[in-house]
Amino acid sequence: MGSLFRVLSCIVVLSTSSCAWDDADTPSEVRLGVSRSDALESLTVEQNAHGHVELTRHALSYPFTTVEPPIPGGIAGGEKAFFVGSPLEGRVIVFSRASGQPIAELPQPPGHLILPLILHAIGPNRIAVLDCGGFPAPGTTDVTPSIYEYEYSFSGGSFSAELVRTVSFAGTRIGFAEEFVYLGAGRYLVPDSVYGAIWRVASDGSILPGIVPESYEPEDAIPEMVYCPTMPVVTVGGLPFLFTGATIPGVAGIAERNGTVYFYSSCAAALYKFPLAVLADRRRPWERADSIERIAGKPSHVEVEELLDMQFNPFDTSDSHLYAADALQLQLIRIDTRTGEREVLGKDPYLYNFPSSLAFLPPLSRLKPAPLLVLSNQQHRDPLLNSEVPADLTQPPYVITAVQLR
């Protein structure tokens, strides 16, 4: 604990000054209770010298590593490795958790990855990749997403991975799928952020309607789930921001715990929930929307909100909070699902430079909380995703932030 208090005593947020260490035996590495080889639980003096270490009431955030892919998307991991998607390059890069450095790539499926945007760990040494199948074009072009499941091993410095299952949404009308949640036993929920629907994947890989509108005509849209066809220009990190296409997505973030599904709709500007069991009841898919309950809306002072990723801590079943990448506000938040109350866990603009993806990694000790990785991809600085910036203003490399919950 002494090392931790030394770290906290010299936290400098948004400055360039470094800390003076007064212990003669303090190594070049400031330890948060474990060695650097144990990965996320350590903080180097060099990192602290950047001045981007942030302490809030319930979290300590600091840079873990950086990645180079253009507009990275999706992060997930296990005990020894973590994975980052490079959607524009159609690949998924493998990193050593101990060093934070790239070591391999996931093998390509038949036909190659098109837009691997979302990654989730679905078991020990098993990862699922959501290939969105292309960029959204509401009202003009649909996409055909796929979920690819990989088993991997990383031992003695050697990494290997094998594609073991493919779930294709061919034949299902989807405008854009930008998230999924794993339910166990090969089952998934996949929301459509354009047509405002939630599809479910059965253990045998079949695609079934969960909550789906009666038709894709505007009058049949489910209000809590459909996208908004227009969006006002907002300010993100001092820059004017407008999603390319000038729309606000519907269902994006989605999570499940103890038989309840939670989702956030940017268009409807609220967090909702419904019982998982209703997705298999005898009602027609659009009638199941009657089971949706509103938990809480966005803050009144925020004009547009997008929670790009929402996750429960899978390693702490007593934690009722949803952890969310609050992209447009450049911050990490958590929401109490019982009350809707929010808390900001981090908002340093270097550490949270348009946060887009989250990943809880297995704790390396039973005495330590599971570390949380946050990937930011600077969407507000890229003209591909922000039609209000005239040129590429991104500031590579892209930062992966480590968060220690307190």
C-alpha positions as CSV (number, residue, x, y, z in Angstrom):
1,M,0.0,0.0,0.0
2,G,2.9,2.4,0.6
3,S,3.7,2.5,-3.2
4,L,0.1,3.2,-4.0
5,F,0.0,6.2,-1.6
6,R,3.2,7.5,-3.1
7,V,1.6,7.3,-6.5
8,L,-1.6,9.1,-5.4
9,S,0.3,11.8,-3.5
10,C,1.8,13.1,-6.8
11,I,-1.1,12.7,-9.2
12,V,-0.9,15.5,-11.8
13,V,-3.9,15.7,-14.1
14,L,-3.5,17.5,-17.4
15,S,0.0,18.8,-16.7
16,T,3.5,18.0,-17.9
17,S,5.3,17.9,-14.5
18,S,6.6,14.7,-13.1
19,C,6.7,13.4,-9.5
20,A,9.7,13.5,-7.2
21,W,10.1,10.1,-5.6
22,D,11.5,10.4,-2.1
23,D,12.3,6.8,-1.5
24,A,15.9,5.9,-2.4
25,D,14.8,2.3,-3.1
26,T,11.9,3.2,-5.4
27,P,12.7,1.5,-8.7
28,S,12.3,3.1,-12.1
29,E,8.9,1.5,-12.1
30,V,6.3,2.7,-9.6
31,R,4.4,-0.4,-8.5
32,L,0.8,-0.7,-7.6
33,G,1.3,-3.8,-5.6
34,V,2.6,-6.1,-8.3
35,S,5.4,-6.2,-11.0
36,R,5.2,-4.9,-14.5
37,S,5.1,-8.5,-15.8
38,D,1.7,-8.7,-14.1
39,A,0.6,-6.0,-16.6
40,L,-2.0,-3.5,-15.8
41,E,-1.5,-3.1,-12.1
42,S,1.8,-1.0,-12.5
43,L,2.5,2.5,-13.5
44,T,5.9,3.7,-14.8
45,V,7.6,6.9,-14.0
46,E,7.8,7.7,-17.7
47,Q,4.0,7.4,-17.9
48,N,3.5,9.6,-14.9
49,A,5.8,12.2,-16.5
50,H,3.2,12.7,-19.2
51,G,1.0,14.1,-16.5
52,H,-2.0,12.0,-17.6
53,V,-2.7,10.1,-14.5
54,E,-6.1,10.7,-13.0
55,L,-7.6,9.9,-9.7
56,T,-11.3,10.1,-9.0
57,R,-13.3,8.9,-6.1
58,H,-13.6,5.3,-7.3
59,A,-11.0,4.9,-10.1
60,L,-7.3,5.5,-10.9
61,S,-6.7,5.9,-14.6
62,Y,-3.3,5.9,-16.4
63,P,-1.9,5.1,-19.9
64,F,-1.2,1.4,-20.4
65,T,-0.1,1.3,-24.0
66,T,-0.7,2.8,-27.4
67,V,-1.8,1.3,-30.7
68,E,-1.2,2.4,-34.3
69,P,-4.1,1.2,-36.4
70,P,-6.2,3.9,-38.1
71,I,-9.4,4.4,-36.0
72,P,-9.0,1.2,-33.9
73,G,-12.2,-0.4,-32.7
74,G,-13.0,-3.1,-30.2
75,I,-10.9,-4.4,-27.4
76,A,-11.1,-7.7,-25.4
77,G,-8.7,-9.9,-23.6
78,G,-7.8,-12.7,-21.2
79,E,-5.1,-13.6,-18.7
80,K,-2.1,-13.3,-21.0
81,A,-3.3,-11.5,-24.2
82,F,-5.6,-8.8,-25.3
83,F,-7.0,-8.0,-28.8
84,V,-7.7,-4.7,-30.7
85,G,-9.6,-4.5,-33.9
86,S,-8.4,-2.5,-36.8
87,P,-11.7,-2.1,-38.8
88,L,-10.4,-0.1,-41.7
89,E,-7.6,-2.7,-42.3
90,G,-9.9,-5.7,-41.7
91,R,-7.8,-7.3,-39.1
92,V,-7.6,-8.0,-35.3
93,I,-4.2,-7.5,-33.6
94,V,-3.1,-9.6,-30.7
95,F,-1.1,-7.9,-27.8
96,S,0.8,-9.4,-24.9
97,R,-0.8,-8.4,-21.7
98,A,2.5,-8.4,-19.9
99,S,4.3,-6.0,-22.3
100,G,1.5,-4.2,-24.0
101,Q,3.2,-4.9,-27.4
102,P,1.7,-6.5,-30.5
103,I,2.6,-10.2,-31.0
104,A,0.3,-11.6,-33.7
105,E,-2.9,-11.3,-35.6
106,L,-6.0,-13.4,-35.6
107,P,-6.3,-15.6,-38.6
108,Q,-8.6,-14.4,-41.3
109,P,-11.9,-16.2,-41.9
110,P,-12.9,-17.3,-45.4
111,G,-13.6,-14.2,-47.4
112,H,-11.6,-12.0,-45.1
113,L,-12.8,-9.6,-42.3
114,I,-14.6,-6.6,-43.7
115,L,-15.2,-4.3,-40.7
116,P,-14.2,-6.0,-37.4
117,L,-15.5,-3.4,-35.0
118,I,-16.5,-5.1,-31.7
119,L,-14.6,-7.8,-29.7
120,H,-15.7,-9.6,-26.5
121,A,-14.1,-12.4,-24.5
122,I,-16.6,-15.2,-24.3
123,G,-14.7,-17.6,-22.1
124,P,-11.1,-18.6,-21.1
125,N,-9.0,-18.4,-24.2
126,R,-12.0,-17.7,-26.4
127,I,-12.9,-14.5,-28.2
128,A,-15.8,-13.4,-30.4
129,V,-15.4,-10.8,-33.2
130,L,-18.3,-8.9,-34.6
131,D,-17.6,-8.1,-38.3
132,C,-20.2,-5.5,-39.1
133,G,-20.1,-6.3,-42.8
134,G,-19.7,-2.7,-43.9
135,F,-20.5,0.9,-43.0
136,P,-24.1,2.0,-42.2
137,A,-26.1,3.8,-44.9
138,P,-29.6,4.2,-43.4
139,G,-32.4,3.9,-45.9
140,T,-30.1,2.9,-48.8
141,T,-27.9,-0.1,-48.1
142,D,-28.2,-2.9,-45.5
143,V,-25.3,-4.9,-44.2
144,T,-24.6,-8.6,-43.4
145,P,-22.7,-8.9,-40.1
146,S,-21.0,-12.1,-38.9
147,I,-19.7,-13.2,-35.5
148,Y,-16.5,-15.2,-35.6
149,E,-15.4,-17.2,-32.5
150,Y,-11.8,-18.0,-32.0
151,E,-10.0,-20.2,-29.5
152,Y,-6.4,-19.2,-28.8
153,S,-3.4,-20.2,-26.7
154,F,-0.4,-18.1,-25.6
155,S,2.4,-20.0,-23.9
156,G,6.1,-19.8,-23.8
157,G,6.0,-16.7,-26.0
158,S,4.1,-18.6,-28.7
159,F,0.6,-17.5,-29.8
160,S,-1.8,-19.5,-31.9
161,A,-5.5,-19.1,-32.7
162,E,-8.1,-21.0,-34.6
163,L,-11.5,-20.0,-36.0
164,V,-13.9,-22.4,-34.4
165,R,-17.4,-21.0,-35.2
166,T,-19.1,-18.6,-37.6
167,V,-22.5,-17.1,-37.1
168,S,-23.8,-15.4,-40.3
169,F,-26.7,-13.0,-40.4
170,A,-27.2,-13.5,-44.2
171,G,-30.9,-13.3,-45.0
172,T,-31.6,-11.1,-42.0
173,R,-32.4,-7.4,-42.8
174,I,-30.0,-5.3,-40.7
175,G,-29.1,-1.6,-41.1
176,F,-26.1,-1.7,-38.9
177,A,-25.0,-3.8,-35.9
178,E,-22.4,-2.1,-33.7
179,E,-22.5,-4.2,-30.6
180,F,-23.4,-7.6,-29.2
181,V,-23.7,-9.4,-25.9
182,Y,-22.8,-13.0,-25.2
183,L,-25.4,-15.0,-23.1
184,G,-23.4,-18.2,-22.8
185,A,-23.9,-21.6,-24.5
186,G,-23.3,-20.1,-27.9
187,R,-26.2,-17.6,-27.6
188,Y,-26.0,-13.8,-28.4
189,L,-28.1,-10.7,-28.6
190,V,-27.3,-8.4,-31.5
191,P,-29.0,-5.0,-31.8
192,D,-29.7,-3.1,-35.0
193,S,-29.0,0.6,-34.4
194,V,-30.7,1.7,-37.7
195,Y,-33.9,-0.3,-37.8
196,G,-34.3,-0.4,-34.1
197,A,-34.4,-4.1,-33.4
198,I,-32.7,-6.8,-31.2
199,W,-32.0,-10.1,-32.8
200,R,-31.0,-13.3,-30.9
201,V,-28.7,-16.1,-31.9
202,A,-29.6,-19.5,-30.6
203,S,-27.0,-22.1,-29.6
204,D,-27.3,-23.8,-33.0
205,G,-26.5,-20.5,-34.7
206,S,-30.0,-19.8,-36.0
207,I,-31.0,-16.1,-36.1
208,L,-34.4,-15.4,-34.4
209,P,-36.3,-12.1,-33.8
210,G,-36.1,-10.8,-30.3
211,I,-37.7,-7.4,-30.3
212,V,-38.3,-6.4,-33.9
213,P,-40.7,-3.9,-35.5
214,E,-43.7,-5.2,-37.4
215,S,-42.3,-3.6,-40.6
216,Y,-39.5,-1.3,-41.5
217,E,-41.9,1.5,-42.3
218,P,-41.4,4.6,-40.1
219,E,-44.9,4.3,-38.6
220,D,-44.0,0.9,-37.2
221,A,-40.7,1.9,-35.6
222,I,-40.2,1.1,-31.9
223,P,-39.6,4.6,-30.4
224,E,-37.1,3.4,-27.7
225,M,-34.9,1.7,-30.3
226,V,-35.0,3.4,-33.8
227,Y,-32.4,5.9,-35.0
228,C,-33.0,9.6,-35.5
229,P,-32.7,10.7,-39.1
230,T,-31.2,14.1,-38.2
231,M,-28.6,15.3,-35.7
232,P,-27.6,18.8,-34.5
233,V,-24.0,19.9,-34.6
234,V,-22.5,19.5,-31.1
235,T,-19.0,20.2,-29.7
236,V,-16.7,17.4,-28.8
237,G,-13.3,18.3,-27.3
238,G,-13.5,21.8,-28.7
239,L,-14.3,20.6,-32.2
240,P,-17.7,20.8,-34.0
241,F,-19.0,17.3,-34.4
242,L,-21.6,15.8,-36.7
243,F,-21.8,12.0,-37.3
244,T,-21.2,11.5,-41.0
245,G,-24.7,11.0,-42.4
246,A,-26.1,13.4,-39.8
247,T,-28.0,10.7,-37.9
248,I,-28.2,9.6,-34.3
249,P,-28.0,5.8,-33.8
250,G,-30.7,3.9,-31.9
251,V,-29.7,0.9,-29.9
252,A,-25.9,0.7,-29.5
253,G,-24.7,-0.3,-26.1
254,I,-26.2,-3.5,-24.7
255,A,-25.5,-5.7,-21.7
256,E,-27.1,-8.5,-19.7
257,R,-27.0,-9.5,-16.1
258,N,-29.1,-11.9,-14.0
259,G,-31.7,-12.3,-16.7
260,T,-32.2,-8.6,-17.4
261,V,-31.1,-6.9,-20.6
262,Y,-30.0,-3.3,-20.5
263,F,-29.6,-1.1,-23.6
264,Y,-28.9,2.5,-24.3
265,S,-30.5,4.4,-27.2
266,S,-28.7,7.5,-28.4
267,C,-31.8,8.7,-30.3
268,A,-34.2,8.1,-27.5
269,A,-31.5,9.4,-25.1
270,A,-32.2,7.0,-22.3
271,L,-31.1,3.7,-20.7
272,Y,-33.7,0.9,-20.8
273,K,-34.2,-2.6,-19.6
274,F,-36.3,-5.6,-20.2
275,P,-36.4,-9.3,-19.0
276,L,-34.4,-11.6,-21.1
277,A,-37.2,-14.2,-20.9
278,V,-39.6,-12.1,-23.0
279,L,-37.5,-12.7,-26.1
280,A,-38.8,-16.3,-26.2
281,D,-42.4,-15.7,-25.1
282,R,-45.4,-16.3,-27.3
283,R,-46.0,-12.7,-28.3
284,R,-45.1,-11.4,-31.7
285,P,-41.7,-9.7,-31.8
286,W,-43.0,-6.1,-31.9
287,E,-45.4,-6.8,-29.1
288,R,-42.4,-7.6,-26.8
289,A,-41.5,-3.9,-26.9
290,D,-44.2,-3.4,-24.3
291,S,-41.8,-5.0,-21.8
292,I,-39.2,-2.3,-22.2
293,E,-38.8,-0.1,-19.1
294,R,-37.0,3.2,-18.9
295,I,-34.4,3.5,-16.2
296,A,-33.0,7.0,-16.7
297,G,-32.4,9.6,-19.4
298,K,-29.3,11.5,-20.4
299,P,-28.2,14.5,-18.3
300,S,-30.3,17.6,-19.2
301,H,-27.3,19.7,-20.2
302,V,-26.1,17.2,-22.7
303,E,-27.6,17.7,-26.2
304,V,-26.6,14.4,-27.8
305,E,-25.2,11.4,-26.0
306,E,-23.7,8.2,-27.3
307,L,-22.6,5.4,-24.9
308,L,-20.5,3.4,-27.4
309,D,-19.8,0.4,-25.1
310,M,-21.5,-0.7,-21.9
311,Q,-20.3,-3.6,-19.8
312,F,-20.9,-5.1,-16.4
313,N,-17.8,-6.3,-14.5
314,P,-18.0,-10.0,-15.1
315,F,-15.6,-10.7,-12.2
316,D,-17.7,-9.0,-9.6
317,T,-21.3,-10.2,-9.6
318,S,-22.1,-7.9,-6.6
319,D,-21.4,-4.8,-8.7
320,S,-24.7,-3.4,-10.0
321,H,-23.0,-0.7,-12.2
322,L,-22.9,-0.5,-15.9
323,Y,-19.6,0.8,-17.1
324,A,-19.9,3.0,-20.2
325,A,-17.7,4.7,-22.8
326,D,-19.3,8.2,-22.8
327,A,-17.8,9.1,-26.2
328,L,-19.1,12.6,-26.9
329,Q,-18.3,13.8,-23.4
330,L,-14.8,12.3,-23.5
331,Q,-15.2,10.4,-20.3
332,L,-15.7,7.0,-18.6
333,I,-18.9,6.7,-16.5
334,R,-20.8,4.1,-14.6
335,I,-24.5,3.9,-14.0
336,D,-26.2,2.3,-11.1
337,T,-28.8,0.1,-12.8
338,R,-31.1,0.2,-9.7
339,T,-31.4,4.0,-9.6
340,G,-30.0,5.4,-12.8
341,E,-27.5,7.5,-10.9
342,R,-24.3,8.3,-12.8
343,E,-20.7,8.7,-11.7
344,V,-17.8,10.0,-13.8
345,L,-14.8,7.7,-13.3
346,G,-12.4,9.5,-15.6
347,K,-12.4,12.5,-18.0
348,D,-8.7,13.3,-18.8
349,P,-8.9,14.1,-22.5
350,Y,-5.7,12.3,-23.2
351,L,-6.8,9.2,-21.5
352,Y,-10.3,9.4,-22.8
353,N,-9.9,10.8,-26.3
354,F,-13.3,9.7,-27.6
355,P,-13.6,6.4,-25.6
356,S,-15.2,3.7,-27.7
357,S,-14.5,0.3,-26.4
358,L,-14.1,-1.4,-22.9
359,A,-12.7,-4.6,-21.7
360,F,-12.5,-6.1,-18.2
361,L,-9.6,-8.4,-18.0
362,P,-9.3,-11.3,-15.5
363,P,-7.7,-10.2,-12.3
364,L,-4.2,-11.5,-11.7
365,S,-4.9,-12.1,-8.1
366,R,-7.9,-12.9,-6.0
367,L,-7.0,-9.9,-3.8
368,K,-7.1,-7.4,-6.7
369,P,-10.0,-6.0,-8.7
370,A,-10.3,-6.8,-12.4
371,P,-8.6,-4.1,-14.4
372,L,-10.6,-2.3,-17.1
373,L,-9.1,-1.3,-20.4
374,V,-10.5,1.7,-22.3
375,L,-9.7,2.2,-26.0
376,S,-10.2,5.7,-27.4
377,N,-10.2,6.2,-31.2
378,Q,-10.5,10.0,-31.7
379,Q,-13.6,9.8,-33.9
380,H,-14.3,13.5,-33.5
381,R,-10.9,14.2,-35.1
382,D,-11.4,12.1,-38.2
383,P,-13.4,13.4,-41.3
384,L,-14.5,9.8,-42.1
385,L,-16.7,9.9,-39.0
386,N,-17.1,13.6,-38.3
387,S,-18.3,15.6,-41.3
388,E,-17.6,18.9,-39.6
389,V,-13.8,18.6,-39.6
390,P,-12.2,19.6,-42.9
391,A,-9.1,17.3,-42.6
392,D,-7.6,14.5,-40.6
393,L,-6.9,15.9,-37.1
394,T,-6.2,12.7,-35.4
395,Q,-3.2,12.5,-33.0
396,P,-1.8,9.0,-33.3
397,P,-0.9,6.8,-31.6
398,Y,-4.2,5.9,-30.0
399,V,-4.2,5.4,-26.2
400,I,-5.3,2.4,-24.3
401,T,-6.1,3.5,-20.7
402,A,-5.9,1.2,-17.7
403,V,-8.4,1.8,-15.0
404,Q,-8.0,0.4,-11.5
405,L,-11.4,0.5,-9.6
406,R,-11.1,1.5,-6.0
